[in-house]
Amino acid sequence: MELNGVEIEDTYCEAFGGFFTRILVTAKNEKWVKIAAQEATGYGTSGIGCDAEAGIDVLVPAEKTPDNRPGVAMMFFIKKKDKVSNVMLHRVGQCILTCPTTACFDAIGSSLEPEKEFEVKTGYFLKFFGDKYEEKLEGVFPFPAWKIPIMGGEFIVQSSFKVGKGIAGGNFLIIGKDQDSTLEAAEKVIEAIKDVENVIAPFPGGIVPSGSKVGTQYENIPGLFASTNHAYCPTLRTKVEDTQLREGDGAVFEIVLDGATEVAVKKALKLGIEAAVKVPGVNRISAGNYSGKLGKFQYRLYELGLE
């Protein structure tokens, strides 16, 4: 299959289930909204080493937020159910409470399995920072919230955040002739999907230059269970027998997507691939999978409705 003259390999990406929260942060203006989002989603690229895969979902206009101020929706994907509460308490407490003029609300909209949603009491636990000077807000919002006095004024936070079941690890590979053209294509992907709700691309700038594989040749190194995906490293093309690259392939960038639903993930995959193939220098599009051993969600590129 070809799209705009670019080969689309007959393969699939493999993703897995995960727990996620989606929160809304508002602030005085868009400047502080973006600063809060950057801080809160920092060190949130991969579940391999981070406590969460985190990223900015979409900017939210003031007329659509509970306090009529500019906002941003963020998503946090966490592997283990019993870790969600602690992760959110630290992310919100250390990065949003500490950012000037912010407030924080639940923003979950959809979930892969709505019947399995539960709540974490992030705002309720943060109220103790108020040292008994905090106040429960009554009749201000259609949900329980707390007002915590801080030196900069007050911090408003919803008492509980919902937790959903979503999909992590949807991906595709952009294989190009050189680093510049391949990176340009990856940047076009992120621009194309930035307004797709309920999906994040958690890596720096949404782009992965250092894709990994399961396992390592090193032995007895604690915590090392992933290593460089050597089959897609251009500098190893002529050095390893199982290379997946061809002559003329000079760079590979991966796009990894986490989403609330299959619909959201597949929409972002489709839009992203369609954007990537428009850039000169892209040789082909592929995807990362582990022969079905990693996760139960498999999205075949040919079945995304590419146009």
N, C-alpha and C positions, 0 to 999 in steps of 0.2 A: 504494500500500500504506500502511495506517495501523497503528500500534501504540500502544495506549492513547490513541487520538485524535490521535497525532502522525504527520505525514506522513514516510514513509521514501522518499527519492527513488530512482528507478530508475537507479542509477549504481554505480560501483565505485571502490575505492581501489587505488592503484598502488604496489607496493613493489618492492624490489630486493634482490639478494643481497649478503651481506657476511660478513666473517670475525669470529668472536667468541670470547671466552673467558668461562668462568663459574668464578669462584673462591669459596671459602668462607673467611671470616675468623672466627676465634673470639677470645674475650677473657674476662676475669675475670667480667664480668657484661654484661647487655644494654645498660647505659649505654655502656660502652666499645665494644661491638660496633657500636652505632648511630653513635657518633662516628667510628669508623674508616670505616664505610660512607659517611657523609656527606662525609668528606674525600676518599676514594678516587674517588668518583663525581662530585666537583665539576668544574665546567667541562666537562661531558660531555653537552651537550644536542643538538648537531647536528653532523653531519659537514661542514657548510658551513664551520665555523670551528674546531671542536674536534678534538683528535687522536683522540677516540673518542666515540661515543654511549654513555653509561654510566648505570647505574641499579641500584637495589636490586631484586632479584628477590623473595626471600622470607626471612623469619626462619627459622632452623633450631634446633630444640630441642637441648639438650645431649646427650640420649641418641642423637642421630643424627649427631654430629660425631666426628671421629677422636680428639680429646682430651677428649671428654665435658664440653665447656664450651659456653655459648650461642654461637650463630653466626648469620651472615647470608650469604646467597648474593648475589653481584653479577655483572652481565654487562657486558661491554665490547665494543662493535661497532666495527670498524675497517675502513675501506675497502680499504686495500692490504695484501696479504699480507706484504710485506717491512717493514711498519711495526709489526706486532703485537709483536714482541719488544721493541722500544725503548719502545713505549707501556706495556707491562706492567711492564717494569723500572722505569720512572719512577713509575708510579702506585703500585706496591707499595712500592718503595723510599722514596718521599717521603711517602706517606700512611698506610701500614700498618705498616711497620717503625718509623716514628716515633710510633706511637700506643701508649700504655701497655698492656701485658699481652697484646698480640695475637699470633696465629699465623695462618699462611696456607696453604691447601691448594687443590688442583685440585678442581673440583666439576662438571665438564661431565657432563651426564647423557644428553642426546640432541642430535642434529644433523641438519640437513636432508640432508646427504650424509656419513654416517659413514665411508665408504670414503676420503674426502678429508681426514680429520682429520690434523693434524700437531702437533708439540710445540714450545714455546719454553722455553728453559732459564732461566726467571726466577729460581728459587731458587738454581740453580747459580751464576749471576752475582752474586746478592746475597751469597753466602757470602764474597766477597772483602772485603766490609766488615768481616769478622771479623779481618782482618789476620794471618792464619795461626793464629788462636786458635779458629777455627770447628771444629766436629766433625760428621762424617757420622754420622747416626743409623742404627744397624743393629738390625733386629729389633723396632723400636718400632712402626712403621706398616707396612702392606702395600705401601709405595712408598718410594722414596728420598727422604730429607729431610735438612735441615741444621739444626744448632743454632748460632746466632750469639750470642756474648756481647755484651750491651749493658748500659748503666749501670743500667737498670731490672730486669735479670735475664738473660733470654735470649729470643731470637726464633727460633721454629721455622717453617721454610718448606719446602714440598715442592719437590723439585729441579726438576721440570718441570710446565708447565701445558699441557693439550691445547687445541688451537684447532679450532673447528668452522666449518662453513658454515651461515649462518642467513639470516634475512630481516629487512630493515630498512625502515621507512617505512610499515608498515600503519597506516591512519588512518581517522578519520571526523570529520565536522564537526557540532557542536551549534549550531544556529541558534535564537536565542531572542529574546524581546521586549525584554529589557534585560540589563544586565551582571550584576545580582545573581542573577536566576533562572538565567541561562545558566551562570554560574560555579558555582552550587549543583549544577546537573546534572553539570557536569564533575567536581566533587568526588565526587559519588555514583559516577561511573564508576570513579574511581581506587580508591575503597573496595571496589567490587564485584569488581575484578580483582586485588586485592592478594595473594591467595593462589593465583593461577594461576602455576604454576611454568614456568620457562623463557621468561618474557616480562618486558620492562621498558618503562616509559613514561619516556623519558630527560629530558624537559623539566622545569622547575621545578614541583614538586608533581605532575608527570605531565601538566601542562596547557600548551597552546600558545596564547597570545593574539596571537601575531605571525607567523602562518603566512606562508610566502613562496611566490613563483613563480620559475620559471626565467627568467633574463634581467633586463635593466634598460634604462631609457631613457637613462641616463647613459653616456657614451662615454669611453674612455681612463682609466678608474679601475681600477688594478690590483687583481685579486682580487675584484672585485664582479661576481658572476655570478648573484646572486639578489636579489630585492627584495620589498617588501611585496605581498601578494596583494590588490591593489586591488579586485578584483571582489567581495571579501567584507568590505571595510571599510565599516561603517555610515555613517561621516561622508562617504563618497564616493558613496553610493547614488544621489544625484540629480546627481552631477557627472561620472560616467563612463558611456559608452554600453553597456559590456559588464558592468555590475553583475549579480551573481547573487542580489542581495537584493531583497526585496519590502518594501512598506510594512508597518511593524510589526516588521521585523527590526532589533533594536537592538544585538545583540552576537553574535559568533561565536567559539567556542573549539574548537580542534582537539585531538584525542587522537592522539598518534603512538605506535606500538608496534613494538618490535623483538623478535623471538623466534627460538628455536632451530629451530622447525619450523613448517610451515603449520598443523598441528593446533593448536599453542599460540597462534599469532597469531589464527586464526579463532575460537577459543574466547574469547579476550579481547575481540575485536571484538563478538561476540554478547552476552556478559555486559555489556559496557560500554554498548552501545546500549539494551539492555533496562532498564538502570538509569537512563539519561539520560531516557528518555521518561516516567518516572514523576514527574518534577518539573514542577509547573505553570509555565507560561511558556515552555516549549520549543515552538517553532513547527514545526521539522522537523529531520531528520537527513540529512546529505549526506556526501560523501567527496571527497578530493582526488586528482585524477589529471592526467596530462599527455598524454592521448590515446595512451597506450601507449608514449610515447617515453622514459620514465624507467627503468622496470624491467619484468621479465617476469612478475612476480607480480601478478595482478589478482583482487581479491576483491569480487564483486558483493554488495551489501547484501541483495538479495532471496534470495540463496542461502546465507545464514548460519544459517538455521533459526530465525529470530527468533520469539519467542513472547510 
